[in-house]
Amino acid sequence: MINLAVFASTKGTDLQAIIDEIKAGGLSNVNLKFVLSNKKDAYALERARSAGIQALFLDPMGKTREEYDGECLKICREQNIDLILLIGYMKIISPVLVAAYPNKIMNIHPSLLPKYPAGMDYDVHRKVLENKETETGCTLHFVEEGVDTGEIIMQAKVKIDQGETVESLKSKVQAKEQEIIIKTLREYANKNRASASD
């Protein structure tokens, strides 16, 4: 069983897919301990509360990145967190957290990295369409000190249709995000269960 923390700043659509998969028994080795946000009104927190999962708002006002991540780290250690997943998290992780969780912080990004790094989904999808790409997708990667530069864990592609809009593309890419997040969490938890029983 792995203890998972999700950091989110936005609606948490991918978070809901994880919650639903856990409820359905598809992620039986994953214990979602809490959802943390730097935005008080992030709907991801409401999704967590509705599912009976601890929802934490940590105010970043007046704190350096290192101070903020130091507080995040304290919470993660208190709750014995094994893995941190960033979903639409609008803060750059500092070395404080990266050093404490090497290859244990994952981020989902709405493009096929290294193409279109940084930026949130609407900005990324708009650039993709402006550049007349024929395909795009999403990338799940480990977090290191650079932005969207960590080792790629998994990618999924989507075809861009004629007449595609930012909204329609966002929907298609998010569906793939959910697939690779759930697949990776399942594999990660099963691998850790196997190594724990060795």
C-alpha positions in Angstrom: 0.0 0.0 0.0 1.4 3.4 -0.9 0.4 6.6 0.7 -0.4 9.2 -2.0 -0.7 13.0 -1.7 -2.1 15.1 -4.5 -1.2 18.7 -4.9 -3.7 20.7 -7.1 -4.5 24.3 -7.8 -7.5 24.0 -10.2 -10.6 21.9 -10.8 -9.1 18.5 -10.2 -10.8 16.6 -13.1 -7.9 14.1 -13.1 -8.1 13.9 -9.3 -11.8 12.8 -9.6 -10.7 10.0 -11.9 -8.3 8.7 -9.3 -11.0 9.0 -6.5 -13.5 7.1 -8.7 -10.9 4.4 -9.6 -10.0 3.9 -5.9 -13.7 3.6 -5.0 -14.2 1.1 -7.8 -11.4 -1.1 -6.4 -9.0 -0.5 -9.3 -6.3 1.1 -7.2 -6.6 -1.1 -4.1 -2.9 -0.6 -3.2 -3.2 3.2 -3.2 -4.2 5.2 -0.1 -5.0 8.8 -1.1 -4.2 10.5 2.2 -4.8 14.2 1.4 -5.2 16.8 -1.4 -3.3 20.0 -0.8 -3.8 23.3 -2.6 -2.2 26.7 -2.7 -5.6 28.1 -3.8 -8.4 28.3 -1.2 -11.2 28.1 -3.8 -9.7 25.2 -5.9 -12.5 22.9 -6.8 -10.0 20.0 -6.3 -10.4 20.6 -2.5 -14.2 20.2 -2.8 -13.8 17.0 -4.7 -11.6 15.7 -1.9 -14.1 16.8 0.8 -17.0 15.2 -1.0 -15.0 11.9 -1.1 -14.2 12.0 2.6 -10.5 12.7 1.8 -8.6 15.3 3.9 -8.5 18.6 2.0 -5.7 21.1 3.0 -5.3 24.7 2.0 -1.8 26.0 2.6 -1.6 29.7 2.1 1.5 30.8 0.2 1.2 34.5 1.0 4.3 36.0 2.5 6.4 32.8 2.1 9.3 32.0 -0.1 9.1 28.9 -2.3 11.4 27.1 0.1 9.4 28.1 3.2 6.2 27.0 1.6 7.6 23.7 0.4 9.1 23.2 3.9 5.6 23.3 5.3 4.4 20.9 2.6 7.3 18.5 3.5 6.4 18.6 7.2 2.8 17.6 6.4 4.0 14.8 4.0 6.3 13.4 6.6 3.7 13.5 9.3 1.4 11.5 7.1 4.0 9.1 5.9 3.6 10.0 2.2 5.4 7.8 -0.3 4.4 9.5 -3.5 3.3 13.1 -4.5 1.3 13.7 -7.6 0.9 17.2 -9.1 -2.3 17.8 -11.0 -2.7 21.3 -12.3 -0.5 22.5 -9.5 0.4 26.2 -10.3 3.6 26.4 -8.2 7.1 25.4 -9.1 8.5 22.8 -6.7 11.6 24.0 -4.9 14.7 21.9 -4.2 13.5 21.5 -0.6 10.8 19.1 -1.7 12.6 17.6 -4.6 15.6 16.5 -2.4 13.3 15.0 0.2 11.3 13.0 -2.5 13.7 12.1 -5.3 11.8 10.3 -8.1 8.8 10.3 -5.9 7.1 13.5 -7.2 5.2 13.1 -10.4 3.6 15.8 -12.6 1.1 15.5 -15.4 1.7 18.0 -18.3 -0.7 18.5 -21.2 1.8 18.1 -24.1 4.2 15.6 -25.5 7.3 16.9 -23.7 9.9 18.2 -24.6 7.4 20.0 -26.9 5.4 22.9 -25.2 6.9 22.8 -21.7 5.6 25.1 -19.0 2.2 26.8 -19.1 -1.2 25.4 -18.2 -3.6 23.4 -20.4 -5.4 26.2 -22.2 -2.2 28.0 -23.1 -0.5 24.8 -24.2 -3.5 23.7 -26.4 -3.9 27.1 -28.0 -0.2 27.1 -29.0 -0.5 23.5 -30.4 -3.5 24.6 -32.5 -1.8 27.8 -33.7 1.2 25.8 -34.8 -1.1 23.5 -36.8 0.2 20.3 -35.1 -1.4 17.0 -36.3 -1.0 15.4 -32.9 -0.4 16.2 -29.3 -0.9 14.4 -26.0 0.2 14.4 -22.4 3.3 13.4 -20.3 3.6 12.1 -16.8 7.1 12.8 -15.6 9.2 12.9 -12.4 9.8 16.3 -11.0 13.3 17.7 -10.7 14.6 21.2 -10.1 13.9 22.3 -13.7 10.4 23.1 -15.1 9.0 20.1 -17.0 12.5 18.6 -17.4 12.3 15.5 -15.3 12.5 11.9 -16.5 9.5 10.9 -18.6 7.5 8.1 -17.1 4.7 7.7 -19.7 3.2 9.6 -22.6 0.0 9.3 -24.5 -0.9 10.8 -27.9 -4.1 12.2 -29.3 -4.8 13.0 -33.0 -5.9 16.6 -33.7 -9.0 16.6 -35.9 -10.1 19.3 -38.3 -12.1 22.0 -36.5 -10.5 21.1 -33.2 -11.0 23.8 -30.5 -9.0 24.4 -27.3 -11.9 23.0 -25.3 -12.3 19.8 -27.4 -8.6 19.2 -27.3 -8.4 19.8 -23.6 -11.2 17.1 -23.1 -9.3 14.6 -25.3 -6.0 15.2 -23.7 -7.5 15.0 -20.2 -9.0 11.6 -20.9 -5.5 10.4 -21.8 -4.0 12.0 -18.7 -6.4 10.0 -16.5 -5.5 6.8 -18.3 -1.7 7.2 -17.8 -2.0 8.5 -14.2 -4.1 5.5 -13.2 -2.0 3.0 -15.0 1.2 4.4 -13.5 -0.2 4.6 -10.0 -1.3 0.9 -10.3 2.1 -0.2 -11.5 4.0 1.9 -8.9 1.9 0.6 -6.1 2.2 -3.0 -7.2 5.9 -2.7 -7.7 6.3 -1.3 -4.2 4.1 -4.1 -2.8 6.3 -6.7 -4.5 9.6 -5.1 -3.2 8.1 -4.9 0.3 7.4 -8.6 0.3 10.9 -9.6 -1.0 
